């Protein structure tokens, strides 16, 4: 067995980004993804449709995608919506938080559809400079994992093939099989909320601004979407991605309504911030929970991204936290490998250092998002003293420019 071979389980954005980083550094890596391989026509059919979901990529995540050669493909495709301003306000109360300036050309981040990022990453995986070190196995699932002691793991796929690796990385999402096999437990929190997602076309342009209104029922995010059709580009900046958080029963009842009714209620909830809603597409929903693995490592195993943590979407930081995991894990693995003269790869000491650096940070973020959700949504949040404290706090914070700059820096991840 190659003593520095890495097996990554999960070919989403986080898993594939880590695979490309390692392959670029000439480290042998195999990536297993349950999704069948897509050919050019499959990708064309998928990308022809507008996706209501977007990732709010921070500058740090964009930098990492640039490092692996994927951002250049995303930029060339035109399927991104840069934003240079963030606006957060509450419907009932004074004060708003405004980061950046929509008139400036420098961006705070970019909104990109998940499939657009995945397509760019998968294209890179087959290019000559990385394919020599990266083996991609698509359409297969891991069904068994046997620990071989210090040598690592013997992994069995559902086609009965065997792969041995010194290090196994679980990048396989919230229901991670790798995490379960390592007997790592989860701390979970159910918000009893459901998020409704859709794409909308508004009468007013978004002006490269990501908006979030804090409602008594939960948050409502209006996020810029890329203009993909000729008509869109002639009349730009009118499509938004919506993430509307509601109490679960209220959300499920609303989903029973017709599209026009949902659009009208959404416009009312936003207080017509961007005017009326002319079109609505791709309505979907998902329950909101938070989770955190009690540990990120086991002998010869490490977790990244959603396999390690999942947060409330109110700040749009879920993927960005996973990308910071990738950056830190890569630096720890390659740093220890170099310092050891090429003898240490994925040692317990290396993995524990990664966990010490990432888990506390992710915990703080997860609990901060939960606290913000509690502060604005639910029965306690609507008590008058809480409303007054919250309103005054937002007003005061919004007036402190150095603090606002710090928040903007934190959001960018750099």
Secondary structure, 3 states (H helix, E strand, C coil): CCCCCEEEECCCHHHHHHHHHHHHCCCCEEEEECCCCCCHHHHHHHHCCCCCCCEEEEHHHHHHHHHCCCHHHHHHHCCCEEECEEEEEECCCCCEEEEECCCCCCCCEEEECHHHHHHHHHHHHCCHHHHCCEEEEECCCEEEEEECHHHCEEEEECCCCEEEECEEEECCCCCCHHHHHCCCCEEEEEEEEEEEEEEEEECCCCCCEEEEEEECCEEEEEEECCCCCHHHHHCCCCEEEEEEEEEHHHHHHHCCCCHHHHHHHHHHHCCCCCCCEEEEEEEEEEEEEEEEECCCEECCEEECHHHCEECCHHHCCHHHHHHHHHHHHHHHHHHHHHHCCCCCCCCHHHHHHHHHHHHHHHHHHHHHHHHHHHHHCCCHHHCHHHHHHHHHHHHHHHHCHHHHHHHHHHHHCC
